[in-house]
Amino acid sequence: MAGENLTIHKIPQIQVSEITLPRWFAVYTTPRHEKRIAEHFGQREIESYLPLYRTHRRWKDGSNVTLELPLFQSYIFVRIGQNERVRVLEVPGVQRIIGSGNRPAPLPDFEIESLRADLHKCNFEPHPFLAVGDRARIKHGAMAGMEGFVVRTNNSLRIVLTLDLIMRSVAVEVESANLEFIGPAAQRATAS
């Protein structure tokens, strides 16, 4: 045994690639099926997160109920490696994983983790997406019904209102809950 040659084999180091590293992805679902799809994910041991908010509704019979509804209608977040896409897409009601072309686009981990940590601390509720340049209408107050363009976002939104008759504009800060979306920025040129 002393004279035998020993062959030493190097064990290759396994590197974790982006394909297997779990990341958060947004999954687009059939509307009003988010809770059921989340149950399917749980049964298939796919880590998912469905943010819910509470809202109070009054039915036609006068009774009041508290409902838990998805904060982002038609979306659920899943934490998977990119090589697990098929497992997600096989779940009934899943339409697609959001991304560019055929490549799913991962979400920043901190966004989902912050949402998970703070959702119960704050009173979140859905609101139409408003971006700088979007056309919006004021819903309540002295300027209710006036329309303009969002020019800056902050804790509140600044909307530019134009008085066509005198060809002047004014900017006013309005709480986002007091605005309703009319059209995207791309329609600005055609709406004028």
Beta strands, then each sheet from edge to edge (+ up, - down):
strand 1: 23-29
strand 2: 47-49
strand 3: 52-58
strand 4: 64-70
strand 5: 75-80
strand 6: 94-97
strand 7: 99-100
strand 8: 103-104
strand 9: 135-138
strand 10: 147-153
strand 11: 157-163
strand 12: 168-174
strand 13: 179-183
sheet 1: 2+ 5- 1+ 6-
sheet 2: 3+ 4-
sheet 3: 7+ 8-
sheet 4: 12+ 11- 10+ 9- 13+
end
